[in-house]
């Protein structure tokens, strides 16, 4: 009679792997783990287990393979009691520490066999089931970022950020790869997402990114006021997820793996622009027309139902531009993001408003009229310049001298006297005069006027003489005033988070005394981990 087990000729060759599989499976190891440890395919492991179960049901299991005799002798058999005792006393003990303790009892085996055995003995924490939370049409959207390192064929290897906004009912999504996750980029991509989806959901879930949430107080989020102004413009309500609970917005977390496996997998990209072109094609031809496993319909079909429930867009877009102030250098340039852009020579050395859009940089004069406009350098490029030839000073020395007289006259009579003495005594007087105007970046106006007055008194008409007087009599402005707005904001955050501790708390370190406030020394407290990504098996759940 034909049996499910090997013949006598092949039993010796094939029984050993079968025994190992059945032994590990009856001890509670997963099929995936068995296949990995024994170096065989999961399909073969499943066939061995199914054949074993079938034979048990039919009563055809030979005596030598019954469960009572399946287990082989092991080096760990005589150490079962110490192992169980240590695991009971220290449930989180590491395998290395457990091995050290067993060595004291005479154990001579290796690390791997002990590790596999402890995995079968140690109870595994079970995750509580997550209830999927569905929303009505137009009620909710979810937004998040993901970061990828991509090797572009033309631009080389670089890190990009993936902005994702998805509607909770239809699962229709907007994505775009960006260079940063700053406030202006996030707001700009929101506007584009609203246009792509023909409206905004009534509420949107976010994690605790600083663009949206500044901090938490008394178990409530404190939102970024600038982001609230943006939300009010489009009349949607931002909602922050609780820290370390990513399953709350699983609808936007889960599609990242789909994007990695379908959009990014098996494709090469020339540049960031090419990647975004491909992403637009992929959204329209793949993601929007696929049948979603949860809804059973395509996102495009459900979006047709949801579009009527979305908030209508306002008549004008929210201005997502970044506005900063920059002082024009004596060379007639302003700096932004480690690059320089030229300004008309007549604006030197004024403090000028600079408006930055996604791809343009506009420089305004003191009357808030556009004085210059440049194509913005990519954030990956530094140390470059954009010079407009029309911004250069004229070759006519008379025109330049007249402009210098106008600039110095606005400071008062003392500065005019200094300029006239400079023009009379120095060969490169105009260049030195322009350098004097550039000192406004480092010294206050009253200090400059006092230095000029002293220079006029002693007939010291030169830029170097004025510098020596300022070094002796004045103090430069604080260095933080020369920092960019982002750097200033970072320093302010660091200063607000710092706490000054009294010196009495450190006395015990000097005199070997115990701390008087009851605190323990020599121990550090680990801070909470940041939000992690959602597990692949969850979509989202209510708070």
HUWO-V236007 format. One record per backbone hydrogen bond with DSSP energy under -1.0 kcal/mol. CO is the residue of the C=O (numbers start at 0). NH is the residue of the N-H. E is the energy in kcal/mol with one decimal. If there is no record, write none. Layout:
{{CO	NH	E} {CO	NH	E}}
This chain:
{{6	10	-1.3} {9	13	-1.9} {10	14	-2.7} {13	17	-1.3} {14	18	-3.0} {15	19	-2.3} {16	20	-2.4} {17	21	-2.8} {18	22	-2.8} {19	23	-2.3} {20	24	-2.5} {21	25	-2.6} {22	26	-1.3} {23	28	-2.4} {24	27	-1.3} {29	33	-2.3} {30	34	-2.4} {31	35	-2.1} {32	36	-2.5} {33	37	-2.4} {34	39	-1.5} {40	44	-1.8} {41	45	-2.4} {42	46	-2.1} {43	47	-2.3} {44	48	-2.1} {45	49	-2.7} {46	50	-2.5} {47	51	-2.1} {48	52	-2.5} {49	53	-2.4} {50	54	-2.3} {51	55	-1.8} {52	56	-2.0} {53	57	-2.2} {54	59	-2.1} {61	64	-1.3} {62	65	-1.2} {65	68	-2.2} {73	76	-1.4} {75	78	-1.4} {76	79	-1.2} {78	82	-2.0} {79	83	-2.7} {80	84	-2.5} {81	85	-2.4} {82	86	-2.4} {83	87	-1.9} {84	88	-2.1} {85	89	-3.1} {89	92	-1.8} {93	97	-2.3} {94	98	-2.5} {95	99	-2.0} {96	100	-2.1} {97	101	-2.2} {98	102	-1.9} {101	106	-2.3} {102	105	-1.4} {110	114	-2.6} {111	115	-2.5} {112	116	-1.8} {113	117	-2.5} {114	118	-2.0} {115	119	-1.2} {116	120	-1.4} {117	121	-3.4} {135	138	-2.0} {137	201	-2.4} {139	167	-2.6} {140	204	-2.5} {141	165	-2.4} {143	163	-2.0} {145	161	-3.8} {147	159	-2.9} {149	157	-2.4} {151	155	-1.3} {155	151	-2.3} {157	149	-2.5} {159	147	-2.6} {160	177	-3.4} {161	145	-1.3} {162	175	-1.7} {163	143	-2.0} {164	173	-2.7} {165	141	-2.3} {166	170	-1.7} {171	166	-2.4} {173	164	-2.4} {175	162	-3.0} {177	160	-2.7} {181	185	-2.4} {182	186	-2.6} {183	187	-2.5} {184	188	-2.4} {185	189	-1.7} {186	190	-2.1} {187	191	-1.9} {188	192	-2.3} {189	193	-2.6} {190	194	-1.9} {191	195	-2.4} {192	196	-2.3} {193	198	-2.3} {199	310	-3.5} {201	236	-2.5} {202	140	-1.8} {203	238	-2.4} {204	142	-2.1} {205	240	-3.1} {208	211	-1.4} {208	212	-3.1} {211	223	-2.8} {214	221	-3.3} {216	219	-1.2} {219	216	-3.1} {221	213	-2.6} {221	214	-1.2} {223	227	-2.2} {224	228	-2.0} {225	229	-1.5} {226	230	-2.7} {227	231	-2.5} {228	232	-1.4} {229	233	-1.4} {230	235	-1.5} {236	203	-2.1} {238	205	-2.3} {244	247	-1.5} {245	248	-1.6} {246	249	-1.3} {248	252	-1.3} {249	253	-2.8} {252	255	-1.2} {253	256	-1.3} {254	258	-2.5} {255	259	-2.4} {256	260	-2.2} {257	261	-1.8} {258	262	-1.2} {258	263	-2.4} {263	266	-1.1} {268	152	-2.2} {269	153	-2.0} {269	154	-1.1} {270	274	-2.2} {271	275	-2.2} {272	276	-2.1} {273	277	-2.4} {274	278	-2.2} {275	279	-2.2} {276	280	-2.0} {277	281	-2.8} {278	282	-2.4} {279	283	-1.8} {280	284	-2.5} {281	285	-2.2} {281	286	-2.1} {282	287	-2.3} {287	299	-2.0} {291	295	-2.4} {296	291	-2.4} {297	301	-2.0} {298	302	-2.1} {299	303	-1.3} {301	305	-2.0} {302	306	-2.6} {305	308	-1.8} {306	309	-1.1} {310	199	-1.6} {321	355	-3.6} {323	353	-3.5} {325	351	-3.4} {328	331	-2.4} {331	342	-2.3} {332	328	-2.9} {333	340	-2.6} {335	338	-1.2} {337	382	-3.4} {338	335	-2.7} {339	385	-2.0} {340	333	-2.7} {343	346	-2.3} {344	347	-1.2} {346	349	-3.0} {349	327	-2.3} {351	325	-2.7} {352	363	-2.7} {353	323	-2.6} {354	361	-3.1} {355	321	-2.7} {358	375	-2.3} {359	356	-2.5} {360	373	-2.6} {361	354	-2.9} {362	370	-3.2} {362	371	-1.8} {364	367	-1.9} {368	364	-2.3} {371	362	-3.1} {373	360	-2.5} {377	380	-1.9} {383	339	-2.5} {385	341	-2.4} {387	390	-2.3} {388	391	-1.3} {390	344	-1.2} {395	399	-1.7} {396	400	-2.5} {397	401	-2.4} {398	402	-2.0} {399	403	-2.2} {400	404	-2.2} {401	405	-1.8} {402	406	-2.2} {403	407	-2.7} {404	408	-2.1} {405	409	-1.2} {407	410	-1.3} {411	415	-1.3} {412	416	-2.2} {413	417	-2.0} {414	418	-2.3} {415	419	-2.5} {416	420	-2.2} {417	421	-2.2} {418	422	-2.7} {419	423	-1.7} {420	424	-1.6} {421	425	-2.0} {427	431	-2.1} {428	432	-2.6} {429	433	-2.1} {430	434	-1.9} {431	435	-2.1} {432	436	-1.8} {433	437	-1.3} {435	438	-1.2} {436	439	-1.4} {437	440	-1.7} {438	441	-1.6} {438	442	-2.1} {441	476	-3.1} {443	447	-1.9} {444	448	-2.3} {445	449	-2.0} {446	450	-2.1} {447	451	-2.4} {448	452	-2.3} {449	453	-1.8} {450	454	-2.3} {451	455	-2.7} {452	456	-2.0} {453	457	-1.8} {454	459	-2.9} {458	460	-1.1} {459	461	-1.4} {461	465	-1.8} {462	466	-2.1} {463	467	-2.3} {464	468	-2.0} {465	469	-2.2} {466	470	-2.4} {467	471	-1.7} {468	472	-2.3} {469	473	-2.5} {477	480	-1.4} {478	481	-1.8} {479	482	-1.1} {483	487	-2.3} {484	488	-2.4} {485	489	-2.0} {486	490	-2.2} {487	491	-2.3} {488	492	-2.0} {489	493	-2.3} {490	494	-2.4} {491	495	-2.3} {492	496	-1.6} {501	504	-1.5} {502	505	-1.8} {505	508	-1.0} {506	509	-1.2} {506	510	-1.9} {534	537	-1.7}}
